[in-house]
């Protein structure tokens, strides 16, 4: 696999050592059981896969290369490079400016740009409308385009689906940058519709089967369908793709459900003409991180800690998986483990930051499961682990335990 040139302060010698050992033991990545580090009073379960993925490292390498190659020039990002505050804050500190926020709200008018400015496309990609506008202003959008290759893979599959007259069903969050970009590119070649979850897929099934009036469709899915969408014509051939940071199992669940609906309506013999096989669009890194989280849950733990940006979709889904088994705290970094008795964390359901007191159970040995999202630097994960060692007053170093 390619080795990316990213700033050393994003890396961690300890985490790198853990990952290197697992790669030696399991080069084919078939073992999703966690790494277990036993310090006596503290027992750590570290997920098999976590942290920066290929797309994130690629984006960071390009961003810092743009800074090195363009001294004195104005450098802009369309929006956040990735959904991690530490990475984005460092880019801002190095002089990069954001043109938009994550919802698409304009922070700096496009009209103020000139053809001598550098504009980076973030890892999520961007819409055709924005890309064409930048090109019209003389800006080279390909020079520092950090779009994840696996996002582009979804776009390419969507193009083929549209050319074959499939309506492209996008499993994603409507306002997420990646989903907006995928929707924009999908509508170039065909009809498209965004579904957030299985619940919305079941509502769609009512229209596929003709059980709800077509007029209601435009209310139920307002703002989520492409221009000129015809309920009577455009629900006879479907293909499901996803926002790559969504739960892969949920994307497959939606696909399987809609396939059964299409079989019910058109019959099994003719299903290939009505439902595309799109399993090849699921992101390997998202799959690995989520499979590793399932592997983590095979071991009993007292609580879990998930590290990452609060607006990170893939990290949020890791929290959702863990909270089904035991308490989990979603933190940005080590600073939120404020004391031996208190932790500050983000509640993904209420969208507010909370403080929990006495979060560590009173017992001789406490087991803590730890993982992080695909946009979280290993150095941040390492700091959280080191903070846990401080809280539990561990004498041994991680290196000693590894040895």
MOKA-V911437 format. One record per residue. N is the residue number from 1. SS is DSSP state (A for helix, B for strand, O for the rest). PSI is psi as a letter, one per 30 degrees, with the letter a starting at -180 (999 if undefined). D_LAST is the distance of its C-alpha to the last C-alpha in Angstrom with 2 decimals. Layout:
# MOKA-V911437
n=N ss=SS psi=PSI d_last=D_LAST
n=N ss=SS psi=PSI d_last=D_LAST
This chain:
# MOKA-V911437
n=1 ss=O psi=k d_last=26.34
n=2 ss=O psi=k d_last=27.85
n=3 ss=O psi=j d_last=25.78
n=4 ss=O psi=k d_last=27.61
n=5 ss=O psi=j d_last=28.30
n=6 ss=O psi=l d_last=27.71
n=7 ss=O psi=k d_last=27.36
n=8 ss=A psi=f d_last=23.94
n=9 ss=A psi=f d_last=24.33
n=10 ss=A psi=f d_last=24.01
n=11 ss=O psi=l d_last=20.51
n=12 ss=O psi=k d_last=17.16
n=13 ss=A psi=e d_last=14.27
n=14 ss=A psi=e d_last=11.86
n=15 ss=A psi=e d_last=13.90
n=16 ss=A psi=e d_last=14.35
n=17 ss=A psi=e d_last=10.67
n=18 ss=A psi=e d_last=10.77
n=19 ss=A psi=e d_last=14.10
n=20 ss=A psi=e d_last=13.34
n=21 ss=A psi=e d_last=10.81
n=22 ss=A psi=e d_last=13.56
n=23 ss=A psi=e d_last=16.21
n=24 ss=A psi=e d_last=14.87
n=25 ss=A psi=e d_last=14.74
n=26 ss=O psi=i d_last=18.01
n=27 ss=O psi=f d_last=20.11
n=28 ss=O psi=g d_last=23.29
n=29 ss=O psi=h d_last=22.14
n=30 ss=O psi=f d_last=23.42
n=31 ss=O psi=j d_last=20.68
n=32 ss=O psi=g d_last=21.24
n=33 ss=O psi=l d_last=19.14
n=34 ss=O psi=l d_last=16.94
n=35 ss=B psi=k d_last=13.21
n=36 ss=B psi=k d_last=12.67
n=37 ss=B psi=j d_last=10.64
n=38 ss=B psi=j d_last=11.94
n=39 ss=O psi=g d_last=12.65
n=40 ss=O psi=c d_last=15.51
n=41 ss=O psi=f d_last=18.58
n=42 ss=B psi=k d_last=17.20
n=43 ss=B psi=j d_last=15.86
n=44 ss=B psi=k d_last=15.42
n=45 ss=B psi=j d_last=16.55
n=46 ss=B psi=k d_last=16.18
n=47 ss=O psi=k d_last=18.76
n=48 ss=O psi=e d_last=18.09
n=49 ss=O psi=k d_last=20.50
n=50 ss=O psi=l d_last=21.70
n=51 ss=O psi=a d_last=22.94
n=52 ss=O psi=k d_last=25.04
n=53 ss=O psi=l d_last=26.76
n=54 ss=A psi=e d_last=28.59
n=55 ss=A psi=e d_last=31.82
n=56 ss=A psi=e d_last=30.45
n=57 ss=A psi=e d_last=28.66
n=58 ss=A psi=e d_last=31.89
n=59 ss=A psi=e d_last=34.00
n=60 ss=A psi=e d_last=32.04
n=61 ss=A psi=e d_last=32.11
n=62 ss=A psi=e d_last=35.89
n=63 ss=A psi=e d_last=36.57
n=64 ss=A psi=f d_last=35.06
n=65 ss=A psi=e d_last=36.74
n=66 ss=A psi=e d_last=40.00
n=67 ss=A psi=e d_last=39.58
n=68 ss=A psi=e d_last=38.97
n=69 ss=A psi=f d_last=41.86
n=70 ss=O psi=h d_last=44.43
n=71 ss=O psi=k d_last=44.74
n=72 ss=O psi=f d_last=47.71
n=73 ss=O psi=l d_last=48.21
n=74 ss=O psi=k d_last=48.12
n=75 ss=B psi=k d_last=45.18
n=76 ss=B psi=l d_last=45.20
n=77 ss=B psi=k d_last=43.09
n=78 ss=O psi=e d_last=45.09
n=79 ss=O psi=a d_last=42.91
n=80 ss=O psi=k d_last=39.29
n=81 ss=O psi=e d_last=37.02
n=82 ss=O psi=l d_last=34.67
n=83 ss=O psi=i d_last=34.51
n=84 ss=O psi=k d_last=32.03
n=85 ss=A psi=e d_last=33.52
n=86 ss=A psi=e d_last=31.02
n=87 ss=A psi=e d_last=31.61
n=88 ss=A psi=e d_last=35.36
n=89 ss=A psi=e d_last=35.68
n=90 ss=A psi=e d_last=34.13
n=91 ss=A psi=e d_last=36.54
n=92 ss=A psi=e d_last=39.40
n=93 ss=A psi=f d_last=38.39
n=94 ss=O psi=g d_last=38.60
n=95 ss=O psi=f d_last=42.15
n=96 ss=O psi=k d_last=41.94
n=97 ss=B psi=k d_last=44.45
n=98 ss=B psi=k d_last=44.55
n=99 ss=O psi=e d_last=47.82
n=100 ss=B psi=l d_last=47.32
n=101 ss=O psi=a d_last=45.30
n=102 ss=O psi=f d_last=43.40
n=103 ss=O psi=f d_last=46.63
n=104 ss=O psi=g d_last=48.61
n=105 ss=O psi=k d_last=50.51
n=106 ss=B psi=k d_last=51.66
n=107 ss=O psi=e d_last=50.37
n=108 ss=O psi=k d_last=51.89
n=109 ss=O psi=k d_last=54.94
n=110 ss=A psi=f d_last=54.64
n=111 ss=A psi=f d_last=58.04
n=112 ss=A psi=f d_last=56.57
n=113 ss=O psi=l d_last=54.46
n=114 ss=O psi=l d_last=55.74
n=115 ss=O psi=f d_last=54.97
n=116 ss=O psi=f d_last=53.20
n=117 ss=O psi=l d_last=50.56
n=118 ss=B psi=k d_last=47.15
n=119 ss=B psi=k d_last=46.27
n=120 ss=B psi=k d_last=42.85
n=121 ss=B psi=k d_last=42.75
n=122 ss=O psi=l d_last=39.73
n=123 ss=O psi=f d_last=37.18
n=124 ss=O psi=f d_last=39.38
n=125 ss=O psi=a d_last=42.33
n=126 ss=O psi=l d_last=45.84
n=127 ss=O psi=l d_last=49.22
n=128 ss=A psi=e d_last=51.78
n=129 ss=A psi=e d_last=54.18
n=130 ss=A psi=e d_last=51.99
n=131 ss=A psi=e d_last=51.01
n=132 ss=A psi=e d_last=54.69
n=133 ss=A psi=e d_last=55.69
n=134 ss=A psi=e d_last=53.27
n=135 ss=A psi=e d_last=54.50
n=136 ss=A psi=f d_last=58.07
n=137 ss=O psi=g d_last=57.29
n=138 ss=O psi=g d_last=56.15
n=139 ss=O psi=k d_last=52.40
n=140 ss=O psi=j d_last=50.13
n=141 ss=O psi=f d_last=47.88
n=142 ss=O psi=f d_last=46.07
n=143 ss=O psi=e d_last=44.90
n=144 ss=O psi=h d_last=42.01
n=145 ss=B psi=j d_last=41.78
n=146 ss=O psi=g d_last=38.26
n=147 ss=O psi=k d_last=39.18
n=148 ss=O psi=k d_last=36.32
n=149 ss=A psi=f d_last=37.06
n=150 ss=A psi=f d_last=36.51
n=151 ss=A psi=e d_last=39.13
n=152 ss=A psi=e d_last=41.44
n=153 ss=A psi=e d_last=40.86
n=154 ss=A psi=e d_last=42.25
n=155 ss=A psi=e d_last=45.18
n=156 ss=A psi=e d_last=45.98
n=157 ss=A psi=e d_last=45.97
n=158 ss=A psi=e d_last=48.20
n=159 ss=A psi=e d_last=50.59
n=160 ss=A psi=e d_last=50.97
n=161 ss=A psi=e d_last=51.52
n=162 ss=A psi=e d_last=54.21
n=163 ss=A psi=f d_last=55.92
n=164 ss=O psi=g d_last=56.19
n=165 ss=O psi=g d_last=57.78
n=166 ss=O psi=k d_last=54.89
n=167 ss=B psi=k d_last=54.52
n=168 ss=B psi=j d_last=50.99
n=169 ss=B psi=j d_last=49.32
n=170 ss=B psi=j d_last=46.52
n=171 ss=B psi=j d_last=44.01
n=172 ss=O psi=l d_last=43.07
n=173 ss=O psi=k d_last=43.81
n=174 ss=O psi=e d_last=47.21
n=175 ss=O psi=g d_last=46.53
n=176 ss=O psi=k d_last=43.12
n=177 ss=A psi=e d_last=43.35
n=178 ss=A psi=e d_last=42.00
n=179 ss=A psi=e d_last=44.44
n=180 ss=A psi=e d_last=47.31
n=181 ss=A psi=e d_last=46.49
n=182 ss=A psi=e d_last=46.24
n=183 ss=A psi=e d_last=49.46
n=184 ss=A psi=e d_last=51.27
n=185 ss=A psi=f d_last=50.39
n=186 ss=A psi=e d_last=51.09
n=187 ss=O psi=f d_last=54.58
n=188 ss=O psi=e d_last=55.46
n=189 ss=O psi=f d_last=55.85
n=190 ss=O psi=a d_last=56.45
n=191 ss=O psi=l d_last=56.46
n=192 ss=B psi=l d_last=53.36
n=193 ss=B psi=k d_last=52.42
n=194 ss=B psi=k d_last=49.40
n=195 ss=B psi=k d_last=48.06
n=196 ss=O psi=e d_last=45.55
n=197 ss=O psi=a d_last=44.72
n=198 ss=A psi=e d_last=45.97
n=199 ss=A psi=e d_last=48.59
n=200 ss=A psi=e d_last=50.22
n=201 ss=A psi=e d_last=49.99
n=202 ss=A psi=e d_last=52.03
n=203 ss=A psi=e d_last=54.60
n=204 ss=A psi=e d_last=54.83
n=205 ss=A psi=e d_last=55.44
n=206 ss=A psi=e d_last=58.56
n=207 ss=A psi=e d_last=59.97
n=208 ss=A psi=e d_last=58.99
n=209 ss=O psi=f d_last=60.93
n=210 ss=O psi=g d_last=63.81
n=211 ss=O psi=f d_last=63.52
n=212 ss=O psi=l d_last=63.59
n=213 ss=O psi=k d_last=66.04
n=214 ss=A psi=e d_last=65.06
n=215 ss=A psi=e d_last=66.07
n=216 ss=A psi=f d_last=63.35
n=217 ss=A psi=e d_last=60.68
n=218 ss=A psi=f d_last=61.28
n=219 ss=A psi=e d_last=60.82
n=220 ss=A psi=e d_last=57.71
n=221 ss=O psi=h d_last=55.96
n=222 ss=O psi=k d_last=57.57
n=223 ss=O psi=g d_last=55.83
n=224 ss=O psi=g d_last=53.47
n=225 ss=B psi=l d_last=55.69
n=226 ss=O psi=l d_last=56.97
n=227 ss=O psi=k d_last=60.50
n=228 ss=O psi=g d_last=63.18
n=229 ss=O psi=k d_last=61.09
n=230 ss=O psi=j d_last=63.43
n=231 ss=O psi=e d_last=62.31
n=232 ss=O psi=f d_last=64.75
n=233 ss=O psi=e d_last=63.64
n=234 ss=O psi=g d_last=60.05
n=235 ss=O psi=g d_last=58.37
n=236 ss=O psi=f d_last=59.24
n=237 ss=O psi=k d_last=56.36
n=238 ss=B psi=k d_last=52.89
n=239 ss=B psi=k d_last=49.49
n=240 ss=B psi=k d_last=46.45
n=241 ss=B psi=l d_last=43.93
n=242 ss=B psi=l d_last=41.54
n=243 ss=O psi=k d_last=40.16
n=244 ss=O psi=f d_last=36.74
n=245 ss=O psi=g d_last=34.93
n=246 ss=O psi=l d_last=36.70
n=247 ss=O psi=j d_last=35.28
n=248 ss=A psi=e d_last=35.45
n=249 ss=A psi=e d_last=36.29
n=250 ss=A psi=e d_last=39.17
n=251 ss=A psi=e d_last=40.49
n=252 ss=A psi=e d_last=40.52
n=253 ss=A psi=e d_last=42.15
n=254 ss=A psi=e d_last=44.86
n=255 ss=A psi=e d_last=45.40
n=256 ss=A psi=e d_last=45.72
n=257 ss=A psi=e d_last=48.07
n=258 ss=A psi=e d_last=50.32
n=259 ss=A psi=e d_last=50.40
n=260 ss=A psi=e d_last=51.76
n=261 ss=A psi=e d_last=54.34
n=262 ss=A psi=e d_last=55.43
n=263 ss=A psi=e d_last=55.75
n=264 ss=A psi=e d_last=57.86
n=265 ss=A psi=e d_last=60.12
n=266 ss=A psi=f d_last=60.34
n=267 ss=O psi=l d_last=59.34
n=268 ss=A psi=e d_last=56.46
n=269 ss=A psi=f d_last=58.32
n=270 ss=A psi=g d_last=58.60
n=271 ss=A psi=e d_last=55.23
n=272 ss=A psi=f d_last=53.99
n=273 ss=A psi=f d_last=56.87
n=274 ss=O psi=f d_last=55.90
n=275 ss=B psi=j d_last=52.08
n=276 ss=O psi=l d_last=49.69
n=277 ss=O psi=j d_last=46.28
n=278 ss=O psi=g d_last=43.89
n=279 ss=A psi=f d_last=40.47
n=280 ss=A psi=f d_last=39.41
n=281 ss=A psi=f d_last=39.53
n=282 ss=O psi=k d_last=36.56
n=283 ss=O psi=k d_last=33.76
n=284 ss=A psi=e d_last=30.60
n=285 ss=A psi=e d_last=28.33
n=286 ss=A psi=e d_last=30.15
n=287 ss=A psi=e d_last=29.87
n=288 ss=A psi=e d_last=26.11
n=289 ss=A psi=e d_last=25.49
n=290 ss=A psi=e d_last=27.96
n=291 ss=A psi=e d_last=26.70
n=292 ss=A psi=e d_last=23.16
n=293 ss=A psi=e d_last=24.80
n=294 ss=A psi=e d_last=26.57
n=295 ss=A psi=e d_last=23.31
n=296 ss=A psi=e d_last=21.93
n=297 ss=O psi=f d_last=25.07
n=298 ss=O psi=f d_last=24.47
n=299 ss=O psi=k d_last=22.10
n=300 ss=O psi=k d_last=24.05
n=301 ss=O psi=l d_last=23.46
n=302 ss=O psi=e d_last=25.48
n=303 ss=B psi=l d_last=25.89
n=304 ss=B psi=l d_last=24.72
n=305 ss=B psi=k d_last=24.52
n=306 ss=B psi=k d_last=25.64
n=307 ss=B psi=k d_last=25.55
n=308 ss=O psi=l d_last=28.29
n=309 ss=O psi=k d_last=31.91
n=310 ss=O psi=f d_last=34.45
n=311 ss=O psi=g d_last=36.72
n=312 ss=O psi=j d_last=34.11
n=313 ss=A psi=e d_last=35.42
n=314 ss=A psi=e d_last=32.29
n=315 ss=A psi=e d_last=30.30
n=316 ss=A psi=e d_last=33.17
n=317 ss=A psi=e d_last=32.99
n=318 ss=A psi=e d_last=29.34
n=319 ss=A psi=e d_last=30.60
n=320 ss=A psi=e d_last=33.44
n=321 ss=A psi=e d_last=31.23
n=322 ss=A psi=e d_last=28.99
n=323 ss=A psi=f d_last=31.93
n=324 ss=O psi=f d_last=33.42
n=325 ss=O psi=e d_last=30.75
n=326 ss=O psi=l d_last=29.91
n=327 ss=O psi=k d_last=30.50
n=328 ss=B psi=k d_last=29.00
n=329 ss=B psi=k d_last=29.20
n=330 ss=B psi=j d_last=29.79
n=331 ss=B psi=l d_last=28.87
n=332 ss=O psi=e d_last=29.22
n=333 ss=O psi=a d_last=26.47
n=334 ss=A psi=f d_last=24.82
n=335 ss=A psi=f d_last=28.26
n=336 ss=A psi=f d_last=29.48
n=337 ss=O psi=i d_last=27.27
n=338 ss=O psi=f d_last=29.93
n=339 ss=O psi=a d_last=29.17
n=340 ss=O psi=f d_last=27.56
n=341 ss=O psi=f d_last=30.49
n=342 ss=B psi=k d_last=31.62
n=343 ss=B psi=k d_last=30.54
n=344 ss=B psi=k d_last=32.70
n=345 ss=B psi=l d_last=32.58
n=346 ss=B psi=k d_last=34.81
n=347 ss=B psi=j d_last=36.86
n=348 ss=O psi=f d_last=37.32
n=349 ss=O psi=e d_last=40.47
n=350 ss=O psi=f d_last=42.41
n=351 ss=O psi=h d_last=40.97
n=352 ss=B psi=l d_last=40.69
n=353 ss=B psi=k d_last=37.99
n=354 ss=B psi=l d_last=37.51
n=355 ss=B psi=k d_last=36.05
n=356 ss=B psi=k d_last=34.58
n=357 ss=B psi=k d_last=34.44
n=358 ss=O psi=h d_last=32.35
n=359 ss=O psi=f d_last=30.11
n=360 ss=O psi=k d_last=27.38
n=361 ss=O psi=l d_last=28.49
n=362 ss=O psi=j d_last=28.88
n=363 ss=O psi=l d_last=26.60
n=364 ss=O psi=e d_last=23.86
n=365 ss=O psi=k d_last=21.13
n=366 ss=B psi=k d_last=21.65
n=367 ss=B psi=k d_last=20.23
n=368 ss=B psi=k d_last=20.53
n=369 ss=B psi=k d_last=20.65
n=370 ss=B psi=k d_last=20.20
n=371 ss=B psi=l d_last=21.54
n=372 ss=B psi=l d_last=23.79
n=373 ss=O psi=l d_last=26.80
n=374 ss=O psi=f d_last=27.27
n=375 ss=O psi=g d_last=28.73
n=376 ss=O psi=k d_last=26.02
n=377 ss=O psi=k d_last=24.00
n=378 ss=A psi=e d_last=20.21
n=379 ss=A psi=e d_last=20.62
n=380 ss=A psi=e d_last=22.68
n=381 ss=A psi=e d_last=20.22
n=382 ss=A psi=e d_last=17.50
n=383 ss=A psi=e d_last=20.10
n=384 ss=A psi=e d_last=20.86
n=385 ss=A psi=e d_last=17.33
n=386 ss=A psi=e d_last=17.24
n=387 ss=A psi=e d_last=20.68
n=388 ss=A psi=e d_last=19.66
n=389 ss=A psi=e d_last=17.10
n=390 ss=A psi=e d_last=20.11
n=391 ss=A psi=e d_last=22.48
n=392 ss=O psi=g d_last=20.47
n=393 ss=O psi=h d_last=19.86
n=394 ss=O psi=k d_last=16.12
n=395 ss=O psi=e d_last=14.98
n=396 ss=O psi=k d_last=11.17
n=397 ss=O psi=l d_last=10.03
n=398 ss=A psi=e d_last=8.54
n=399 ss=A psi=e d_last=6.12
n=400 ss=A psi=e d_last=5.15
n=401 ss=A psi=e d_last=5.41
n=402 ss=A psi=e d_last=3.79
n=403 ss=O psi=999 d_last=0.00
